[in-house]
Amino acid sequence: MSRRSSITVFVVLGLGVALAFAFFVSPLASSEPDGLERVAIDQGFEGQAATHAMAGGPLADYSVTGVDNSWLSTGVSGVVGVVLCFLIGAAVVLVIRAIRSRRRSDTPSNIG
């Protein structure tokens, strides 16, 4: 197996595992308050929290708007998050590779 195909297999399998975990495990996450929310509750200032701009967004509160089943909604939200992170990461890698390739082609060759 070539190096390129083994990297492709690694990425595809890794993405598959991440998607499976996002869909099947994220609905099992604790519904207890996270660290910051717990401190706010313990210190008595949780009522001072303001609603943020993304509170009404399509993925607000680890759920998908329009999906009534909470387990399915959380799983789909996790899958969307994994896909978005993968796409952003892939875009960064492609930009870096393009910049490096351009720099290599711009440097004069040392044939002498």
Z-matrix of the N, CA and C atoms (Angstrom, degrees):
N
C 1 1.458
C 2 1.533 1 107.57
N 3 1.312 2 115.73 1 134.53
C 4 1.466 3 119.59 2 -179.51
C 5 1.527 4 110.24 3 -75.12
N 6 1.325 5 113.63 4 164.13
C 7 1.476 6 119.47 5 -178.95
C 8 1.522 7 110.78 6 -62.06
N 9 1.331 8 115.91 7 -41.62
C 10 1.466 9 120.86 8 -177.95
C 11 1.531 10 111.32 9 -63.79
N 12 1.333 11 117.04 10 -43.48
C 13 1.463 12 119.05 11 -178.89
C 14 1.528 13 111.54 12 -70.93
N 15 1.334 14 117.76 13 -32.57
C 16 1.463 15 118.81 14 177.84
C 17 1.528 16 111.00 15 -69.70
N 18 1.328 17 117.56 16 -33.05
C 19 1.468 18 120.49 17 175.23
C 20 1.523 19 109.52 18 -67.69
N 21 1.323 20 116.99 19 -40.82
C 22 1.464 21 121.05 20 178.80
C 23 1.526 22 110.66 21 -62.38
N 24 1.325 23 116.82 22 -44.59
C 25 1.468 24 120.88 23 178.46
C 26 1.524 25 109.70 24 -61.34
N 27 1.332 26 117.28 25 -43.61
C 28 1.467 27 121.86 26 179.68
C 29 1.526 28 110.57 27 -60.18
N 30 1.333 29 117.40 28 -45.65
C 31 1.465 30 121.42 29 -178.20
C 32 1.526 31 110.35 30 -66.66
N 33 1.321 32 117.18 31 -44.40
C 34 1.466 33 120.44 32 -178.75
C 35 1.531 34 110.87 33 -64.62
N 36 1.325 35 117.02 34 -45.15
C 37 1.468 36 119.90 35 178.30
C 38 1.530 37 111.26 36 -64.75
N 39 1.317 38 116.91 37 -42.60
C 40 1.468 39 120.72 38 178.13
C 41 1.516 40 111.84 39 -61.51
N 42 1.325 41 115.84 40 -42.63
C 43 1.466 42 119.83 41 178.00
C 44 1.528 43 110.49 42 -64.87
N 45 1.324 44 116.75 43 -39.94
C 46 1.467 45 120.65 44 178.08
C 47 1.517 46 112.12 45 -62.35
N 48 1.330 47 116.65 46 -43.97
C 49 1.467 48 120.75 47 178.49
C 50 1.530 49 110.13 48 -64.15
N 51 1.334 50 116.67 49 -43.81
C 52 1.469 51 120.00 50 179.63
C 53 1.525 52 111.05 51 -62.34
N 54 1.331 53 117.09 52 -41.29
C 55 1.466 54 120.27 53 178.92
C 56 1.536 55 111.28 54 -65.62
N 57 1.324 56 115.67 55 -40.64
C 58 1.468 57 119.33 56 178.77
C 59 1.527 58 110.85 57 -63.47
N 60 1.332 59 116.74 58 -45.77
C 61 1.465 60 119.98 59 177.42
C 62 1.524 61 110.96 60 -61.78
N 63 1.332 62 116.43 61 -44.04
C 64 1.466 63 119.86 62 -178.67
C 65 1.520 64 111.10 63 -60.29
N 66 1.324 65 116.90 64 -40.78
C 67 1.457 66 119.36 65 -176.59
C 68 1.520 67 112.84 66 -78.69
N 69 1.343 68 116.98 67 -44.04
C 70 1.460 69 119.84 68 -172.27
C 71 1.527 70 114.71 69 -92.80
N 72 1.330 71 117.99 70 -26.04
C 73 1.465 72 120.05 71 -175.28
C 74 1.522 73 112.48 72 -99.78
N 75 1.328 74 117.98 73 -34.30
C 76 1.469 75 118.80 74 -177.10
C 77 1.526 76 113.51 75 -59.17
N 78 1.337 77 120.35 76 -34.44
C 79 1.469 78 117.91 77 176.13
C 80 1.539 79 113.65 78 -65.35
N 81 1.334 80 116.78 79 -15.52
C 82 1.465 81 120.20 80 -179.93
C 83 1.530 82 112.89 81 -90.09
N 84 1.333 83 117.35 82 0.01
C 85 1.463 84 120.89 83 -178.99
C 86 1.524 85 110.53 84 -62.97
N 87 1.304 86 115.49 85 153.80
C 88 1.462 87 121.27 86 -178.21
C 89 1.523 88 111.09 87 -64.08
N 90 1.307 89 115.93 88 139.59
C 91 1.458 90 120.15 89 175.99
C 92 1.534 91 111.14 90 -90.85
N 93 1.323 92 116.53 91 0.70
C 94 1.464 93 121.14 92 177.05
C 95 1.537 94 109.47 93 -66.78
N 96 1.317 95 117.79 94 154.93
C 97 1.470 96 120.50 95 179.83
C 98 1.529 97 111.35 96 -60.90
N 99 1.340 98 115.73 97 145.67
C 100 1.465 99 119.55 98 176.45
C 101 1.531 100 109.58 99 -75.28
N 102 1.328 101 117.01 100 -177.91
C 103 1.459 102 122.03 101 -173.92
C 104 1.519 103 114.18 102 -56.19
N 105 1.331 104 116.72 103 -49.39
C 106 1.464 105 119.60 104 -178.36
C 107 1.522 106 111.81 105 -66.67
N 108 1.307 107 115.68 106 -41.45
C 109 1.463 108 119.64 107 178.85
C 110 1.530 109 110.99 108 -65.69
N 111 1.316 110 116.33 109 -37.22
C 112 1.468 111 120.73 110 179.14
C 113 1.537 112 110.97 111 -65.02
N 114 1.330 113 116.74 112 -41.91
C 115 1.475 114 120.58 113 177.85
C 116 1.521 115 110.10 114 -62.51
N 117 1.347 116 116.39 115 -43.27
C 118 1.466 117 120.08 116 179.28
C 119 1.525 118 110.93 117 -60.66
N 120 1.327 119 116.44 118 -40.75
C 121 1.466 120 120.60 119 178.38
C 122 1.522 121 110.19 120 -66.31
N 123 1.341 122 116.47 121 -47.09
C 124 1.464 123 120.80 122 -178.18
C 125 1.520 124 112.30 123 -63.87
N 126 1.324 125 117.31 124 -34.86
C 127 1.460 126 120.98 125 -178.29
C 128 1.536 127 112.39 126 -89.30
N 129 1.323 128 116.99 127 -6.77
C 130 1.455 129 121.04 128 174.10
C 131 1.512 130 116.38 129 82.91
N 132 1.326 131 119.02 130 20.66
C 133 1.465 132 118.74 131 179.19
C 134 1.534 133 113.20 132 -119.99
N 135 1.342 134 116.85 133 21.50
C 136 1.461 135 119.60 134 -179.82
C 137 1.525 136 112.53 135 -64.72
N 138 1.332 137 117.46 136 -25.67
C 139 1.463 138 121.57 137 179.29
C 140 1.513 139 113.73 138 -71.64
N 141 1.322 140 117.77 139 -12.37
C 142 1.465 141 121.53 140 -178.67
C 143 1.524 142 112.41 141 -88.08
N 144 1.314 143 117.73 142 -2.12
C 145 1.465 144 120.91 143 -178.83
C 146 1.523 145 110.22 144 -66.17
N 147 1.315 146 115.53 145 138.35
C 148 1.464 147 121.25 146 178.35
C 149 1.532 148 109.29 147 -103.02
N 150 1.309 149 116.23 148 149.88
C 151 1.460 150 120.74 149 176.74
C 152 1.519 151 108.70 150 -71.60
N 153 1.324 152 116.07 151 132.00
C 154 1.464 153 119.71 152 -179.19
C 155 1.521 154 111.01 153 -89.19
N 156 1.325 155 116.47 154 169.82
C 157 1.464 156 122.46 155 -174.17
C 158 1.525 157 113.12 156 -63.26
N 159 1.337 158 117.87 157 -28.36
C 160 1.462 159 120.62 158 -176.68
C 161 1.533 160 113.09 159 -95.12
N 162 1.322 161 117.54 160 9.00
C 163 1.468 162 120.99 161 -177.15
C 164 1.523 163 112.52 162 -61.57
N 165 1.303 164 117.73 163 -27.50
C 166 1.461 165 120.97 164 179.64
C 167 1.515 166 112.37 165 -101.13
N 168 1.327 167 117.58 166 12.41
C 169 1.457 168 122.04 167 -177.19
C 170 1.519 169 112.96 168 -69.21
N 171 1.328 170 116.59 169 168.54
C 172 1.462 171 120.65 170 -176.34
C 173 1.525 172 114.31 171 -66.48
N 174 1.337 173 118.62 172 -20.48
C 175 1.462 174 121.57 173 179.60
C 176 1.529 175 112.12 174 -119.04
N 177 1.323 176 117.26 175 24.01
C 178 1.461 177 121.23 176 -177.78
C 179 1.523 178 111.24 177 -64.38
N 180 1.302 179 115.39 178 141.95
C 181 1.463 180 123.16 179 175.42
C 182 1.530 181 112.89 180 59.64
N 183 1.346 182 116.25 181 37.49
C 184 1.475 183 123.08 182 176.83
C 185 1.521 184 112.40 183 55.98
N 186 1.306 185 116.83 184 39.15
C 187 1.456 186 121.15 185 177.42
C 188 1.523 187 108.92 186 -144.31
N 189 1.319 188 115.76 187 166.23
C 190 1.460 189 121.24 188 -179.86
C 191 1.527 190 108.31 189 -108.88
N 192 1.315 191 115.33 190 128.17
C 193 1.452 192 120.61 191 178.67
C 194 1.523 193 109.85 192 -61.47
N 195 1.321 194 115.85 193 133.11
C 196 1.458 195 120.49 194 176.89
C 197 1.521 196 114.55 195 95.07
N 198 1.332 197 118.19 196 -10.15
C 199 1.465 198 121.21 197 176.93
C 200 1.523 199 107.39 198 -100.36
N 201 1.318 200 117.37 199 114.42
C 202 1.469 201 121.76 200 -173.49
C 203 1.525 202 113.53 201 -77.22
N 204 1.320 203 118.47 202 -32.00
C 205 1.462 204 122.28 203 -179.53
C 206 1.530 205 108.32 204 -75.10
N 207 1.329 206 118.08 205 115.78
C 208 1.473 207 120.72 206 -174.05
C 209 1.526 208 112.31 207 -64.65
N 210 1.338 209 118.12 208 -36.81
C 211 1.469 210 120.76 209 179.17
C 212 1.526 211 110.01 210 -63.69
N 213 1.327 212 116.64 211 -48.65
C 214 1.462 213 121.92 212 179.70
C 215 1.526 214 110.97 213 -64.51
N 216 1.316 215 116.39 214 -41.16
C 217 1.465 216 121.62 215 -179.58
C 218 1.530 217 111.56 216 -61.22
N 219 1.328 218 117.06 217 -43.72
C 220 1.465 219 121.07 218 178.61
C 221 1.526 220 110.85 219 -67.29
N 222 1.333 221 117.19 220 -40.98
C 223 1.462 222 120.78 221 178.20
C 224 1.522 223 112.55 222 -62.70
N 225 1.323 224 116.15 223 -44.71
C 226 1.464 225 120.35 224 179.15
C 227 1.529 226 109.95 225 -65.08
N 228 1.310 227 117.00 226 -38.95
C 229 1.466 228 120.96 227 177.30
C 230 1.531 229 110.63 228 -60.58
N 231 1.335 230 116.47 229 -42.38
C 232 1.467 231 120.34 230 177.21
C 233 1.515 232 112.00 231 -62.84
N 234 1.330 233 117.15 232 -41.70
C 235 1.470 234 121.39 233 178.69
C 236 1.525 235 110.33 234 -63.90
N 237 1.325 236 117.44 235 -43.97
C 238 1.464 237 120.91 236 178.40
C 239 1.528 238 109.90 237 -60.86
N 240 1.329 239 117.44 238 -41.51
C 241 1.465 240 120.63 239 178.35
C 242 1.513 241 112.34 240 -63.09
N 243 1.328 242 117.56 241 -42.65
C 244 1.470 243 121.03 242 178.52
C 245 1.524 244 110.26 243 -63.54
N 246 1.321 245 117.21 244 -45.49
C 247 1.469 246 120.80 245 -178.93
C 248 1.524 247 110.52 246 -62.95
N 249 1.333 248 117.56 247 -44.33
C 250 1.471 249 120.02 248 178.62
C 251 1.531 250 111.65 249 -61.60
N 252 1.327 251 116.61 250 -44.70
C 253 1.468 252 119.86 251 178.26
C 254 1.523 253 111.29 252 -62.35
N 255 1.330 254 116.97 253 -41.46
C 256 1.457 255 120.62 254 178.65
C 257 1.525 256 110.55 255 -62.90
N 258 1.323 257 117.83 256 -45.20
C 259 1.457 258 121.18 257 -178.93
C 260 1.532 259 111.74 258 -64.26
N 261 1.321 260 116.70 259 -41.17
C 262 1.469 261 119.80 260 177.87
C 263 1.525 262 109.99 261 -64.95
N 264 1.333 263 117.29 262 -44.61
C 265 1.458 264 120.88 263 177.78
C 266 1.521 265 112.26 264 -61.68
N 267 1.336 266 116.71 265 -43.21
C 268 1.461 267 120.69 266 178.75
C 269 1.523 268 110.89 267 -63.48
N 270 1.321 269 117.17 268 -39.76
C 271 1.467 270 120.57 269 178.33
C 272 1.529 271 110.96 270 -63.37
N 273 1.318 272 117.05 271 -42.48
C 274 1.471 273 120.75 272 178.24
C 275 1.527 274 110.41 273 -61.80
N 276 1.329 275 116.99 274 -44.61
C 277 1.465 276 120.88 275 179.01
C 278 1.522 277 110.36 276 -61.56
N 279 1.323 278 118.56 277 -44.38
C 280 1.461 279 121.51 278 -179.78
C 281 1.525 280 112.07 279 -63.80
N 282 1.324 281 117.01 280 -39.77
C 283 1.468 282 120.26 281 177.90
C 284 1.525 283 110.22 282 -64.72
N 285 1.329 284 117.30 283 -44.69
C 286 1.469 285 120.42 284 179.20
C 287 1.520 286 110.62 285 -62.09
N 288 1.331 287 117.32 286 -43.23
C 289 1.465 288 120.57 287 179.23
C 290 1.525 289 111.27 288 -63.66
N 291 1.324 290 117.68 289 -39.70
C 292 1.465 291 121.44 290 179.01
C 293 1.525 292 110.80 291 -65.24
N 294 1.330 293 116.70 292 -41.30
C 295 1.469 294 120.48 293 178.77
C 296 1.521 295 110.10 294 -64.25
N 297 1.327 296 117.59 295 -45.81
C 298 1.465 297 121.05 296 179.28
C 299 1.520 298 111.08 297 -62.91
N 300 1.315 299 117.14 298 -41.15
C 301 1.461 300 121.07 299 179.78
C 302 1.523 301 110.63 300 -64.35
N 303 1.317 302 116.58 301 -41.58
C 304 1.468 303 121.12 302 179.20
C 305 1.527 304 110.24 303 -64.74
N 306 1.331 305 117.36 304 -41.59
C 307 1.465 306 120.30 305 178.66
C 308 1.514 307 111.60 306 -63.13
N 309 1.345 308 116.97 307 -39.89
C 310 1.459 309 120.46 308 179.02
C 311 1.524 310 111.30 309 -65.47
N 312 1.324 311 116.60 310 -38.98
C 313 1.457 312 119.04 311 -177.91
C 314 1.535 313 111.54 312 -76.73
N 315 1.334 314 117.85 313 -21.66
C 316 1.471 315 121.50 314 178.97
C 317 1.521 316 112.75 315 -81.37
N 318 1.346 317 118.39 316 -21.52
C 319 1.461 318 121.11 317 -177.79
C 320 1.530 319 109.16 318 -80.12
N 321 1.331 320 115.01 319 134.65
C 322 1.471 321 117.56 320 178.72
C 323 1.521 322 110.60 321 -66.96
N 324 1.299 323 115.14 322 147.24
C 325 1.467 324 119.97 323 -179.46
C 326 1.512 325 110.33 324 -76.62
N 327 1.305 326 116.32 325 148.48
C 328 1.475 327 122.76 326 -178.36
C 329 1.518 328 111.00 327 -98.19
N 330 1.301 329 116.77 328 43.26
C 331 1.462 330 119.87 329 178.42
C 332 1.527 331 107.08 330 -81.06
N 333 1.277 332 115.05 331 127.97
C 334 1.438 333 112.49 332 -174.20
C 335 1.418 334 116.90 333 -146.05
